[in-house]
Amino acid sequence: MANIAYAALVIALVTAVYSALAFFIGADGRSPRTAASARNALVAVAGLVCLAELILLYAIFAHDFQFEYVASYTSLNTSPVYLLSALWAGNSGSLLFWAWLLSIFSLIATRRNIDTRRDFMPYASVVLMVTEAFFLLLIVAVASPFNVLLNIPVDGLGLNPMLENIGMVFHPPALLGGYVVFTIPFAFAIAALILRKSSGEWLIAARKWMLLAWLLLGVGNILGAWWAYVELGWGGYWAWDPVENAGLMPWLLATAFLHSSIMQRRKGIFRVWTMVLMILTFSMVIFGTFLTRSGIISSVHTFNDSSLGPYFTVFISIIFFGSLLLVYYRYDDLKGAREENSEESIISRESTFLLNNFLLVGATLVILVGTIFPAVSELFSGAKVSLAASFFNKVNGPLFLGIILLSGVCTIIGWRRATFVKLLKNSLWALIASAVLVIVLFITVTREPVAIIAFSLCIFVLLSILAEWFKDIRARHKATGDNYGLAWWDLLRFNAQRYGGYIVHIGIILMAVGVVGSSFYSVEQAVTLNRGDSVNVQRYTITYDGMDARETPDKQIVSARLSVSNAGKPLDNLVSEKYFHKSQQQPVTEVAIHTGPFEDLYIILEGWRDNGATADFKILVNPLVSWIWAGGVVFMLGGLVTFSPDQHSRTSEKLFSTDSIGSGESEE
């Protein structure tokens, strides 16, 4: 079966190259027969890659340890859910998963737009098939999951114990799915440049795909943070690890693109900037994929396959410099007369969107510099020097607060020209509420100025969004006579993009509150307890009740039992554990977490003596962490609403189909 799968991938590689060439030759109606052949080849590529993926999946579930990949990432004791996750657990498997997703999404994009985007699709398909061919080349030439072992082991090594978490089932597919889907809007952008179509028509074709990619990558990042929090046993959720950064950077650029594309669709401006953002986003996607596989940056998440580095370097260079060169040659087409003569007030939604873009790109640049700094320092000094998490926090903290502030200001500010007096009037109640919060926090909770400022900005933005939304609901209620609930639903149905954006912003604000609270007010205490002893940490009383040990076929589990009370009232019974896997030397910590609406009690078993008579614990009280996960859920719901069709977006598409500039309600 391994030979069949490998042969399928080789044929798929050749077919993808042929499909790209045939699409290019058959573009613009020059050769309908060649174009039809190209589409058939694209279908064949999807079928062949599906065959290879199915063979690998079968080998994993059949415990066929003649496959080196199967023996490396599964064992006879691996549960079915983690057998599935083995598909993307290794470098070669994740590359095949990448190629498989791209083949499927390319097929869907081609079929959906074959009639409505006849001019765009051939050139867009060239980009899709070239990218597909690149990943197939990596699999065939460098990192194949179909290498076989001469000496077949009785059992495999199994999945890394750190990966045995439900997050492994959802986080990597969401992240990889986001990476892959970004290829499609990038392909439409390149097609628009080739065809000299600088209007917003290509944005219509790309919008849904861009939203899907942005949503998948955002959810993937949140799931990764949650996974790190509950599994790694260090009490945090974001360490500015290079692989974490690789997922965040394209998401920030994609966020900037979505805001800039609203300006282009509504006002006909920012055409060059929007195109550049699309190129930067996809370049960062490929760079992030390269970063996790090249070995140039040390991380617990990387695959460290240095043989892939040269391939990625060439591909990234072609994408980045080739695309920017195309923008240079099409600059006059992109720079429309409307954009040249556009004069906007400093106090306007256009200005806030542009400033928001600069902050998002600036934050991305800071993260990029901090991420690659160890490799650059090694190149010039011979020693890798890593920047601590404090660097990212200190530099990005103000940038992110500025982004949050602007998300509230752009909600209450008007298009074109506005006045400071009008802006102040629209934000008066939100400003008053924020001022009251500052006073309350200063008196009752903390005098930490940064935290107070951050909380105040968050409440200001939240109230600004809610006030603007309520104003629209009230206007709808007065105009139609519908009750407030129905008015809210009608608004959401008519302009899902605008109000879905409101929900997304609310989710991000909730996450920001959680980040600020857990960053400034977390309490940590290391304790040693004898059986029956108690310790007070904040408002909690934690009692060590004893220790148990048990064995499973693949590991030994040591469990520390703890009871938690508050003011003498029993609150929870927790278990903190250590897993000692037979196939791994390093033990895995399973933390005990009591989650509340305002704080988490987080207990880590560090060690023990005298058969568990004495145990060492690290106890943390992490305020507002649950707000991060709640905000993540709200973010996902808002993204789904934004992704859904609405009457307003359909009207805009009709306007753009005649090269008009969209009008109507705000799309933010």
Beta strands, then each sheet from edge to edge (+ up, - down):
strand 1: 523-530
strand 2: 534-537
strand 3: 540-551
strand 4: 555-566
strand 5: 569-581
strand 6: 588-590
strand 7: 592-595
strand 8: 599-609
strand 9: 614-623
sheet 1: 1+ 9- 8+ 7-
sheet 2: 2+ 3- 4+ 5- 6+
end
